[in-house]
Amino acid sequence: MSENEAPIITTPSAEVETLENRVQGLEDQLETLEARVPDIWILSDNLLKRAFGVYGYYLLAALIIAIPIFACSMLGLFFFGLLAMVAGSGY
């Protein structure tokens, strides 16, 4: 037997069996968790893909924040314009 080969255990003890079962259980859990990870650009190995993924999420967040602010300001300007028209009409 060379020094790189592990000795073959013909009668494993209960502790070795317990450890092998635990390793097998952990490998099963890992496969389950890897299957649940979504396939999104932000988790890619490619740097450029990750950068565009982050930029896309940034743009989406900016739109979600900017659209309500824009809508409220337009409504405010509209009502301010109506108020100015009514006040300037002399009635």
Residue pairs with C-beta under 8 A, 6 or more apart in sequence:
1 7
9 16
12 20
37 43
40 53
41 49
41 50
41 52
41 53
41 56
42 50
42 53
42 54
42 57
43 50
44 50
44 53
